[in-house]
Amino acid sequence: MAKLISNSRQEATATSSSNKKTFRTFESRRSTPSGNLTHNLLHPSSLSVVEVVRETPDAIRVVLARPDGQPITFTPGMFFTVVVTIDGEEHRRAYSIASPVQQSQQVDIVIKRIADGRVSGWLNENLRAGDTLQVLGPSGTFTLTPDVRQSRHLLLVGGGSGITPLMSILQSVLLAESDTRIRLIYGNRGVDDIIFHEALSGLVKSHAGRLEVRHVLETPPKGWHGGKGRLDREIFAHELNALLETTALKDIVLYQCGPEPMMAGVREEMLSRGVPETVLHQERFTPAPKAVEASRYTTQAIQVFAHGKQWEGTAKPGETLLEAGLAVGAPMTFSCTLGGCGRCRVKLVSGEVEMPEPNCLLPQEREDNYALSCIARPLGSVVFEVAPPVG
């Protein structure tokens, strides 16, 4: 029996039995935990801050490059996990890449200050050109790979800083796919809150007929000709109807990123019109991980299966499956360490784990007894299989 428990929404508990075949052909290995191994593999790399540009009163664009001058490999839609230390305390936050994949010598991320956001506020006030940022990744499954052979109709829907991964997708596709058409619907409070306002206007002019941008503002200025109101299901339906005057619904592929209520409304509207889920892609903001009280947990036995082999050991109080698996030498896959990219997904064979919510695990994956090893902590003896990476 495998069990997932949410430790932030206790009512959200899913239990199901594994119907996978039992493991019979694994070579067993008992390992001595190695704290140094775990530390080294989870240690971030360095990127140089080339430039810091103020995009809005609450958002900066940060231009990053590798110190050795080599290109940064990523797929449009991916993000970095930025690791910063403030007053002696380490914090990790996910920030999406905004620049096109064709611009790989330098990449842009956007950091928007959020209310009571210790890390975003500190970075907005203190980050300067010449500084160094520690990062993990890039990673993520909210991606689109440009293909010169493609001719598509992309509908991008963004809210606030959710424009960041969409900007990378938008620019990358415009540069690579000459026959693809893109409509961006972008919601914000007011004009001053529009990230990439000038850049988007320039892209519309330079890609006339291929890119359309519709701004939707909650507090529009006098004489505003764009959308008005909060970008919810009703407003989105109105914008979608306008698009359908020139584009067939069956041809649309949706990518959206922004506040959860906005994305829920957009998804509900598309599904109500018969659009299959396979063409609805969305990126959820993963909240900052909260400090874990190790005293809530006890040492637990773990077994890890991967590539026909087995590793056995223990998870110390408060350790995640990822940390425990790395400590015993298992070939764990991971990237963001925040529960936001899905690369660390493992299959629970038996045992019970606890995971903070929300995270990027899909409903079907929960039903199939998958867990995110970077945030899952064992509540008893656990047996799990390292799953192929997602994306």
C-alpha positions in Angstrom: 0.0 0.0 0.0 1.4 3.4 -1.0 0.0 6.6 0.4 0.4 10.3 -0.2 -0.5 12.9 2.4 -0.6 16.7 2.0 0.9 18.4 5.0 -0.5 21.9 4.1 -4.1 20.8 3.3 -4.8 17.8 5.5 -8.1 17.1 3.9 -6.3 16.4 0.5 -5.3 12.8 1.1 -5.1 10.2 -1.7 -4.7 6.5 -1.1 -4.5 3.7 -3.6 -2.9 0.3 -3.9 -0.1 -0.4 -6.3 -0.9 -2.9 -9.1 2.6 -3.0 -10.4 4.4 -6.3 -10.6 6.6 -7.0 -7.6 10.3 -6.6 -8.0 12.2 -9.9 -8.4 15.3 -9.3 -10.3 17.0 -6.5 -8.5 20.6 -6.7 -7.2 20.5 -5.6 -3.6 23.0 -3.1 -2.2 23.2 -1.8 1.3 25.0 1.5 1.5 26.4 3.7 4.2 24.8 7.2 4.1 27.2 9.8 2.8 26.4 13.4 3.7 29.1 14.7 1.4 27.7 13.0 -1.6 24.2 14.4 -1.0 25.6 17.9 -0.5 27.8 17.8 -3.6 25.0 16.6 -5.9 22.5 19.2 -4.5 25.0 22.0 -4.7 24.1 24.8 -7.2 26.3 26.2 -9.9 27.2 29.9 -10.4 25.9 32.4 -13.0 27.2 35.9 -13.4 24.8 38.9 -13.3 25.6 40.9 -16.4 22.8 43.5 -16.1 19.8 44.3 -13.9 17.0 46.2 -15.7 14.0 47.7 -13.9 10.9 46.5 -15.9 8.2 47.8 -13.6 8.2 49.4 -10.1 8.0 45.8 -8.7 9.9 43.7 -11.2 13.5 43.5 -12.5 14.9 41.7 -15.5 18.2 40.0 -14.6 20.6 39.1 -17.4 22.7 36.1 -16.6 25.7 34.3 -18.2 28.1 31.5 -17.4 31.4 32.7 -16.0 33.2 30.6 -18.6 31.3 32.1 -21.5 29.8 28.9 -22.6 26.1 28.8 -23.8 23.3 28.0 -21.3 21.2 25.1 -22.6 17.5 25.2 -22.0 14.1 24.7 -23.6 11.6 27.6 -23.8 9.4 27.6 -20.7 12.0 26.3 -18.2 13.1 28.0 -15.0 16.1 28.2 -12.6 16.0 27.5 -8.9 17.8 30.5 -7.5 19.6 29.9 -4.2 20.3 32.9 -2.0 21.5 33.3 1.6 20.0 36.2 3.6 21.1 36.8 7.1 22.7 33.4 7.2 19.6 31.5 6.1 19.4 29.7 2.7 16.3 30.3 0.5 15.3 28.7 -2.8 13.0 30.3 -5.3 12.0 29.4 -8.9 12.3 32.1 -11.6 11.5 31.4 -15.2 13.7 32.2 -18.2 12.2 35.0 -20.4 14.7 35.1 -23.3 14.6 33.1 -26.5 16.4 29.9 -26.8 18.4 31.3 -29.7 20.0 33.7 -27.3 21.9 31.2 -25.2 25.1 33.1 -24.3 23.0 35.2 -22.0 19.6 34.5 -20.5 17.0 36.7 -18.8 14.9 35.9 -15.7 12.3 38.2 -14.1 12.1 38.7 -10.4 8.8 40.4 -9.2 8.6 41.7 -5.7 5.6 40.0 -3.9 3.9 41.2 -0.8 5.9 40.1 2.3 8.3 38.3 -0.1 11.6 38.2 1.7 13.6 36.8 -1.2 12.0 38.7 -4.1 12.2 42.0 -2.1 15.8 41.4 -1.2 16.8 40.6 -4.8 14.9 43.6 -6.1 16.8 45.9 -3.7 20.2 44.4 -3.7 21.1 42.6 -6.9 23.6 44.4 -9.1 25.6 43.8 -12.2 28.8 41.9 -11.3 27.1 39.8 -8.6 27.0 36.0 -8.8 23.8 34.0 -8.4 23.7 30.4 -7.3 21.3 28.3 -9.3 20.0 24.8 -9.9 18.6 23.9 -13.3 17.3 25.0 -15.7 14.3 22.6 -15.4 10.6 22.3 -15.9 8.0 20.5 -18.0 6.0 23.6 -19.1 8.0 23.7 -22.3 7.7 24.1 -26.1 10.4 23.1 -28.4 10.6 25.3 -31.6 10.5 23.4 -34.9 11.0 25.1 -38.2 8.7 22.5 -39.8 5.8 23.5 -37.6 2.8 25.7 -38.5 0.7 26.2 -35.4 -1.8 28.5 -33.8 -0.6 29.3 -30.3 -2.8 30.9 -27.6 -0.7 32.2 -24.7 -2.5 33.5 -21.6 -0.5 35.2 -18.9 -1.2 37.1 -15.7 1.4 39.3 -13.9 4.8 37.7 -13.8 3.3 34.7 -15.5 4.4 36.4 -18.7 8.0 35.3 -18.1 8.0 31.7 -19.5 5.5 32.8 -22.1 7.9 35.5 -23.3 10.6 32.8 -23.9 8.2 30.6 -25.8 6.8 33.5 -27.8 10.2 34.9 -28.9 11.7 31.4 -29.6 8.8 30.4 -31.8 8.7 33.7 -33.7 12.4 33.3 -34.6 12.1 29.6 -35.6 8.6 29.0 -37.1 7.8 31.4 -39.9 4.3 30.0 -40.4 3.2 29.9 -36.8 0.7 32.5 -35.5 0.5 33.6 -31.9 -2.1 35.4 -29.8 -1.1 36.6 -26.3 -3.7 37.6 -23.8 -2.0 39.3 -20.9 -3.7 40.4 -17.7 -2.4 43.0 -15.2 -3.7 45.5 -12.6 -2.7 48.6 -14.5 -0.4 49.9 -17.3 2.6 50.3 -15.0 2.4 46.7 -14.0 2.9 45.3 -17.5 6.2 43.5 -17.7 7.9 43.7 -21.1 5.4 46.4 -22.2 7.8 48.0 -24.7 9.4 44.7 -25.8 5.9 43.3 -26.6 5.0 46.4 -28.6 8.2 46.0 -30.6 7.6 42.4 -31.3 4.1 43.1 -32.6 5.6 45.6 -35.0 8.4 43.4 -36.2 6.2 40.4 -36.6 3.1 42.0 -38.0 0.5 39.5 -38.9 2.1 36.7 -36.9 1.8 38.1 -33.3 -1.2 39.8 -31.7 -1.1 41.0 -28.1 -4.3 41.8 -26.1 -3.7 43.5 -22.8 -6.5 43.2 -20.1 -6.3 45.7 -17.3 -8.2 45.7 -14.0 -7.8 49.5 -13.7 -7.4 50.8 -17.2 -6.5 54.4 -17.9 -9.0 56.8 -19.6 -9.3 56.1 -23.3 -8.0 52.5 -23.0 -8.9 50.3 -26.0 -7.7 47.0 -24.7 -9.6 44.5 -22.5 -11.0 45.7 -19.2 -11.5 43.8 -15.9 -9.9 40.9 -14.1 -8.8 38.2 -16.5 -11.2 35.5 -15.4 -13.3 32.9 -17.3 -15.8 35.5 -18.5 -13.2 37.9 -19.8 -11.2 35.1 -21.4 -14.3 33.7 -23.1 -14.9 37.2 -24.7 -11.3 37.3 -25.9 -11.4 33.7 -27.2 -14.6 34.5 -29.2 -12.7 37.3 -30.9 -9.9 34.9 -31.8 -12.3 32.3 -33.1 -13.4 34.8 -35.8 -10.2 34.0 -37.6 -8.9 30.8 -36.1 -10.6 27.4 -35.7 -10.9 26.2 -32.1 -9.5 22.7 -33.0 -6.3 24.3 -34.3 -5.5 26.2 -31.0 -2.8 25.0 -28.6 -2.9 26.8 -25.2 0.0 27.7 -22.9 -0.9 29.6 -19.8 0.9 30.9 -16.7 -0.4 33.1 -13.9 -2.6 33.3 -10.8 -4.4 30.0 -10.0 -8.0 31.5 -10.4 -7.1 32.8 -13.8 -5.8 29.5 -15.0 -8.7 27.6 -13.6 -11.2 29.8 -15.4 -9.3 29.5 -18.7 -9.1 25.8 -18.4 -12.8 25.4 -17.5 -13.8 27.5 -20.5 -11.6 25.6 -22.9 -12.8 22.2 -21.6 -16.5 23.3 -21.8 -16.0 23.9 -25.5 -14.7 20.4 -26.0 -11.0 21.2 -26.3 -8.9 18.1 -25.2 -6.7 18.4 -22.2 -3.7 17.3 -24.3 -3.5 20.8 -25.9 -3.9 22.7 -22.6 -0.6 23.4 -21.0 -0.2 25.4 -17.8 2.6 26.3 -15.4 1.8 26.6 -11.7 3.7 28.9 -9.4 5.3 26.7 -6.7 5.2 28.5 -3.3 8.4 28.9 -1.4 9.1 25.8 0.7 8.6 26.3 4.4 11.1 25.3 7.0 10.6 21.7 8.1 10.6 20.7 11.8 12.8 17.6 11.9 11.3 16.7 15.3 8.0 15.9 13.5 9.7 12.9 11.8 11.6 9.8 12.9 14.3 7.8 11.1 12.8 5.5 8.5 14.0 2.6 6.4 14.1 3.1 2.6 14.5 0.8 -0.4 15.3 2.3 -3.8 14.9 0.4 -7.1 16.5 1.7 -10.3 18.0 0.1 -13.4 17.7 -3.5 -12.1 19.5 -2.7 -8.8 18.4 -2.1 -5.2 19.7 0.3 -2.6 18.8 0.1 1.1 19.4 2.6 3.9 17.6 5.0 6.2 16.1 8.5 5.9 17.1 10.8 8.8 14.3 12.7 10.6 13.1 15.4 8.1 15.1 14.1 5.1 13.3 13.9 1.8 13.4 10.7 -0.4 15.7 12.6 -2.7 18.2 13.3 0.1 18.0 9.8 1.5 18.3 8.2 -1.9 21.4 10.2 -2.8 22.9 9.4 0.5 22.8 5.7 -0.1 24.2 6.1 -3.6 21.0 5.6 -5.7 20.9 7.3 -9.2 18.2 9.8 -8.3 17.0 12.3 -10.9 16.2 15.8 -9.9 16.6 19.5 -10.8 14.6 22.3 -9.1 14.4 20.7 -5.6 11.2 22.7 -5.0 8.5 20.3 -6.3 8.0 22.5 -9.3 9.5 20.7 -12.3 8.6 17.0 -11.9 12.0 15.6 -12.8 12.4 14.0 -9.4 9.2 11.9 -9.8 9.4 8.4 -8.2 6.9 5.5 -8.0 5.9 4.5 -4.5 5.7 0.8 -4.2 4.9 0.7 -0.5 4.9 3.0 2.5 3.5 6.5 3.3 5.0 9.9 2.5 4.0 13.5 3.2 4.3 16.3 0.6 3.6 20.0 0.8 0.9 21.5 -1.5 0.6 22.8 -4.0 3.1 21.1 -6.3 3.4 20.1 -9.9 2.3 16.4 -9.5 -0.7 15.8 -11.7 -4.0 14.2 -10.4 -3.4 11.0 -12.5 0.1 10.7 -11.2 -1.2 10.9 -7.6 -3.7 8.1 -8.4 -0.8 6.1 -9.9 1.2 6.4 -6.6 3.9 8.8 -7.9 5.6 11.2 -5.5 8.1 14.1 -5.9 11.2 12.9 -4.1 12.6 16.4 -3.6 9.7 17.3 -1.2 8.3 13.9 -0.1 9.2 12.8 3.4 8.7 9.3 4.7 6.2 8.7 7.5 7.2 5.0 7.8 9.3 2.4 5.9 9.1 3.3 2.2 10.0 1.4 -1.0 10.1 3.4 -4.2 11.3 3.1 -7.8 13.2 5.9 -9.6 10.9 6.9 -12.5 12.1 8.1 -15.9 12.3 11.9 -15.9 9.3 13.8 -17.1 9.8 16.1 -20.1 
